[in-house]
C-alpha cells in the first residue's frame, strides 16, 4: 500500500480519475503545484475524456506528461468504474505507466472517522446486500465487506451513505448522508496508505465472476415439447 504523497514523490505527475458516483471527478496532481480538479454529472464515457483533456490543457500539458494513474475501483457504479478501467488500459497501451487503485468507501470511512464519527459507510450491492466499511477511529477502518440487509438492520451502529452513489433499494434502516468530494478527501488524507498498484485496472468485485458452460443443442420436437 502507498499514500498519495508517496505516489507524487515517486512520479511527479498523476492523473486521478473517478466515475464511481453520479459525478465524474478528474484531478491532475503535480509535485509542488496546486492540484487541478474537474467534475461533471455527464455519463462517464463522455465526461471522463473531456475532463482529463480540460485539466491537462489548463496545466499546459498533454497525456504524454502524465507519469502514473490513480483510480477509484469502487464500490460504486460498475459501468462508470469499468469505463475508467478501459480508458486507463488504453492510455497504458499508448505509453507504459503504472496505475494505482483505491476504494471509495475506505476513503469515505477514513474521512468520517477523522471528523469524529463512528459506524459504517455503506453502498448498495444489489440482491438485498450492501457494501460496508465499518470504522471507529482513523486507524480503525475495517476491510470492505458485503453484508445482507437483514444483518445491517439488526446492527445499531450509525450508518452513513454517500449521497452521490446510486441505490436501487432503500437502506436497511436510517442513514446519514455524506459527501463524496474526492478533491477534499484526498487532500485531507494525502499520507494515508490507500493505494496499491495493479497491472490490470478493473472494477472491484468481492469474488471473481463465475460462468456456466453453454452446451449447444439442436432444436427438435422433443426438446420443444419435453415430456
PENOR-V730844 format. One record per pair of residues at least 12 apart in sequence whose C-alpha atoms are under 7 Angstrom apart, sorted by the first residue. I is the first residue (numbers start at 1). J is the second residue. D is the distance in Angstrom with one decimal. If there is no record, write none. Layout:
BEGIN
i->(I | I)
j->(J | J)
d->(D | D)
END
This chain:
BEGIN
i->(1 | 1 | 1 | 1 | 2 | 2 | 2 | 2 | 3 | 3 | 3 | 3 | 3 | 3 | 4 | 4 | 5 | 5 | 8 | 8 | 9 | 11 | 11 | 12 | 12 | 13 | 13 | 13 | 13 | 13 | 13 | 14 | 14 | 14 | 14 | 14 | 14 | 14 | 14 | 15 | 15 | 15 | 15 | 15 | 15 | 15 | 16 | 16 | 16 | 16 | 17 | 17 | 17 | 17 | 18 | 18 | 19 | 19 | 19 | 19 | 20 | 20 | 20 | 20 | 20 | 20 | 20 | 21 | 21 | 21 | 21 | 21 | 22 | 22 | 22 | 23 | 23 | 23 | 24 | 24 | 24 | 24 | 24 | 24 | 25 | 25 | 25 | 26 | 26 | 26 | 26 | 28 | 36 | 37 | 37 | 38 | 38 | 39 | 44 | 44 | 45 | 67 | 68 | 68 | 68 | 69 | 69 | 69 | 70 | 70 | 70 | 71 | 71 | 71 | 72 | 72 | 72 | 72 | 73 | 73 | 73 | 73 | 73 | 73 | 74 | 74 | 74 | 74 | 75 | 75 | 75 | 75 | 76 | 78 | 81 | 82 | 82 | 85 | 85 | 88 | 89 | 99 | 99 | 100 | 100 | 100 | 100 | 101 | 101 | 101 | 101 | 102 | 102 | 102 | 105 | 105 | 106 | 109 | 109 | 109 | 109 | 110 | 110 | 111 | 113 | 113 | 113 | 113 | 114 | 114 | 118 | 118 | 118 | 119 | 119 | 119 | 119 | 119 | 119 | 120 | 120 | 120 | 120 | 120 | 120 | 120 | 121 | 121 | 121 | 121 | 121 | 122 | 122 | 122 | 123 | 124 | 124 | 126 | 128 | 128 | 129 | 129 | 129 | 129 | 130 | 130 | 130 | 130 | 131 | 131 | 131 | 131 | 132 | 132 | 132 | 132 | 133 | 149 | 150 | 152 | 153 | 153 | 159 | 159 | 160 | 160 | 160 | 160 | 161 | 161 | 161 | 161 | 162 | 162 | 162 | 162 | 163 | 163 | 163 | 164)
j->(193 | 194 | 195 | 196 | 193 | 194 | 195 | 196 | 190 | 191 | 192 | 193 | 194 | 195 | 190 | 191 | 190 | 191 | 30 | 31 | 31 | 67 | 68 | 30 | 31 | 29 | 30 | 31 | 66 | 67 | 68 | 28 | 29 | 30 | 66 | 67 | 68 | 69 | 70 | 27 | 28 | 29 | 66 | 68 | 69 | 70 | 28 | 69 | 70 | 71 | 70 | 71 | 72 | 84 | 71 | 72 | 44 | 80 | 81 | 84 | 72 | 74 | 75 | 76 | 77 | 80 | 81 | 76 | 77 | 164 | 165 | 166 | 41 | 164 | 165 | 39 | 40 | 41 | 39 | 40 | 41 | 44 | 47 | 48 | 38 | 39 | 40 | 38 | 39 | 51 | 52 | 55 | 55 | 55 | 183 | 51 | 55 | 51 | 80 | 83 | 83 | 97 | 97 | 98 | 99 | 98 | 99 | 100 | 99 | 100 | 101 | 100 | 101 | 102 | 101 | 102 | 103 | 104 | 101 | 102 | 103 | 202 | 203 | 204 | 103 | 104 | 203 | 204 | 103 | 104 | 105 | 204 | 165 | 203 | 203 | 202 | 203 | 201 | 202 | 201 | 201 | 197 | 198 | 195 | 196 | 197 | 198 | 195 | 196 | 197 | 198 | 194 | 195 | 196 | 121 | 133 | 133 | 121 | 133 | 135 | 141 | 138 | 141 | 185 | 135 | 136 | 137 | 138 | 137 | 138 | 135 | 136 | 158 | 134 | 135 | 136 | 157 | 158 | 159 | 132 | 133 | 134 | 135 | 158 | 159 | 160 | 133 | 134 | 159 | 160 | 161 | 159 | 160 | 161 | 161 | 167 | 168 | 168 | 148 | 149 | 146 | 147 | 148 | 149 | 146 | 147 | 148 | 149 | 144 | 145 | 146 | 147 | 144 | 145 | 146 | 147 | 145 | 172 | 172 | 172 | 172 | 173 | 175 | 176 | 175 | 176 | 177 | 178 | 175 | 176 | 177 | 178 | 177 | 178 | 179 | 180 | 177 | 178 | 179 | 180)
d->(5.4 | 6.3 | 5.4 | 4.8 | 4.7 | 6.1 | 5.1 | 6.1 | 6.1 | 5.1 | 5.1 | 4.3 | 5.8 | 6.1 | 5.0 | 6.3 | 5.4 | 5.7 | 6.7 | 5.8 | 6.7 | 5.7 | 6.5 | 5.4 | 5.0 | 5.8 | 4.4 | 6.6 | 5.3 | 5.4 | 6.8 | 6.0 | 5.2 | 6.4 | 5.8 | 6.0 | 4.9 | 5.5 | 7.0 | 5.8 | 4.8 | 6.3 | 6.5 | 6.6 | 5.0 | 6.3 | 6.3 | 5.9 | 4.6 | 5.6 | 6.4 | 4.9 | 6.8 | 7.0 | 5.7 | 5.2 | 6.1 | 4.7 | 5.5 | 6.8 | 6.8 | 5.9 | 6.9 | 4.4 | 4.7 | 5.6 | 5.6 | 6.0 | 6.1 | 5.4 | 4.7 | 7.0 | 6.0 | 5.4 | 6.2 | 6.3 | 5.4 | 4.5 | 5.4 | 5.3 | 6.2 | 6.3 | 6.6 | 6.6 | 5.9 | 4.4 | 6.8 | 5.3 | 6.3 | 6.2 | 6.2 | 6.4 | 6.2 | 6.9 | 6.9 | 5.8 | 6.8 | 6.9 | 5.5 | 6.6 | 6.3 | 6.0 | 5.4 | 5.1 | 5.9 | 6.4 | 4.6 | 6.2 | 5.6 | 4.6 | 5.6 | 6.4 | 5.0 | 6.4 | 5.8 | 5.1 | 5.7 | 6.1 | 5.9 | 6.0 | 5.6 | 6.6 | 4.8 | 5.2 | 5.3 | 5.5 | 6.3 | 5.5 | 6.7 | 6.2 | 6.9 | 6.4 | 6.3 | 6.6 | 5.5 | 6.1 | 5.6 | 5.0 | 5.1 | 6.9 | 6.8 | 5.8 | 5.9 | 5.7 | 5.2 | 4.3 | 5.8 | 5.4 | 5.6 | 6.4 | 6.9 | 5.7 | 4.9 | 6.9 | 6.5 | 6.3 | 6.4 | 6.1 | 6.7 | 6.2 | 6.7 | 5.5 | 6.7 | 6.5 | 6.5 | 6.4 | 5.0 | 5.0 | 7.0 | 5.5 | 5.8 | 4.8 | 6.8 | 5.8 | 5.7 | 6.5 | 5.0 | 4.5 | 5.8 | 6.4 | 5.4 | 3.9 | 5.8 | 6.4 | 5.1 | 6.1 | 5.4 | 6.4 | 5.8 | 4.5 | 5.7 | 6.9 | 6.2 | 5.3 | 6.4 | 5.3 | 6.9 | 7.0 | 6.1 | 5.6 | 6.4 | 5.4 | 4.3 | 5.2 | 5.5 | 5.3 | 6.3 | 6.4 | 6.9 | 5.8 | 4.6 | 6.4 | 5.7 | 5.2 | 6.0 | 6.7 | 6.5 | 5.4 | 6.9 | 6.4 | 5.0 | 5.7 | 4.9 | 6.3 | 5.2 | 4.7 | 5.8 | 6.4 | 6.2 | 6.0 | 5.0 | 6.0 | 5.6 | 4.8 | 5.8 | 6.2 | 5.5 | 6.1 | 6.3 | 6.7)
END
